Amino acid sequence: MGTFTFRLPDIGEGIAEAEIVAWHVQVGDRIEEDARVADMMTDKATVEMESPVSGTVIAVAGAVGDVVAIGSPLVVIETEGEGEVAAGLEAAPGPSTSSGRAGEGEQTNRSDNPVAPAPATGHLQSEASAQALLALPTNPARSEPVEGPDATPAKLPPAKVLASPAVRQRAAALGIDLADVRPSEEGRIRHADLDQFLAYNTSAGYSRAGQTRPDQAVRVIGLRRRIAENMAAAKRHIPHFTYVEECDVTALEAMRADLNAHRGSKPKLTMLPLLIAAICRTLPQFPMLNARYDDEAGVVTRHGAVHLGMATQTPAGLMVPVIRNAQDRNMWQIAAEIARLAEAARGGTAKSEELSGSTLTITSLGALGGIATTPVINRPEVAIIGPNRIVERPMFVPDGLGGERIEKRKLMNLSISCDHRVVDGWDVASFVAAFKVLIETPVLILSD
């Protein structure tokens, strides 16, 4: 018997370390070549590591939330035949869930070509301690399924539980072991299965309406940690100011309804593509808003192309996929790209390049939006736009005879937060005024 040390490979240019966001194995597990062992997060991309050999896991590098340097040991596997002597690693935690797949790990560190150990940022433990973990009892036998909504299904080994990355992230956030959830179709656990589990299962600390839910300590790791760090840095470094203006979107909503009524095979338009089209038509007059500020170098780069970040809520937290060259797309193309990027972000399949490089961000809660918001800038950008909820209210409007009449209109407040180091209040007020003209006279959005 020998041991093989799988070291964290180079998973991207300029990346020196990655955070463990999920384990798919634990000490004592038998794994096959190409089996999933861990998910590692770099920036906002999650990379799935796969074992290059078959064998038994005897040690892993730390717990979920630990950071591992590129080239450092990630997993030690006992293999058939002779192999290198592995540096011992920390005892494995229980299996966790994956936050999506953005690539595959490779390892050329075979037993006949050992690589000198690299320092790891995670915790280390002696090989003897790791080997001792193999003496722990194996998992107890699984029970057979029991029918009924409150029944506890027979647990599957973690590697055999089928679920999308989005479902895994949601289950992790809720503290649900996917092995406890009964899949409803094709053996794959879906969001509806989680909903049913929460609705009917009162064991393991899950509560129904009216019952007290126990306290839960949730470690801030993975995407949630990235969000916390980025938001703290944005508020710490950027002097925000927010400007809010009321817009009459009655005509815009009427145009949207007409376009959808005759869309044919085109995607259905929400309000967002129309607003994005109006933003792109307005920005050329106000290049100071479509910019990124490198405060260390003291340089503001005003971009010609509009790479629009779209704040998207996912089971793991807020992500910002980017609509590239939004200024070159029509409303239908923008709608299709919004749907594609939102699905990729929520499903955990968005690529690294789809989650970076934005020059301006729009954030909208749709019908959940409040009267006004004060959105936080997506650093190093200098502005973020937040359309709010549309409400119907009476307004005085011209009656065409020189007087006024009261009419029910659809109104929406537009919030925009800016970096006051490089954007002045006059710039923002002028931009919003020009933008307001377009959305209150929406035919101008379609004009050349």
Secondary structure, 3 states (H helix, E strand, C coil): CEEEEEECCCCCCCCCEEEEEEECCCCCCEECCCCEEEEEEECCEEEEEECCCCEEEEEECCCCCCEEECCCEEEEEEECCCCECCCCECCCCCCCCCCCCCCECCCCCCCCCCCCCCCCCCCECCHHHHHHHHHCCCCCCCCCCCCCCCCCCCCCCHHHCEECHHHHHHHHHHCCCHHHCCCCECCEECHHHHHHHHHHCCCCCCCCCCCCCCCCCCCCCHHHHHHHHHHHHHHHHCCEEEEEEEEECHHHHHHHHHHHHCCCCCCCCCHHHHHHHHHHHHHHHCCCCCEEEECCCCEEEECCCCCEEECEEECCEEECCEECCHHHCCHHHHHHHHHHHHHHHHHCCCCHHHHCCCCEEECCCHHHCCCCCCCCCCCCECEEEEEEEEEEEEEEEECCCCCEEEEEEEEEEEEEEEECCCCCHHHHHHHHHHHHHHHHCCHHHHCC
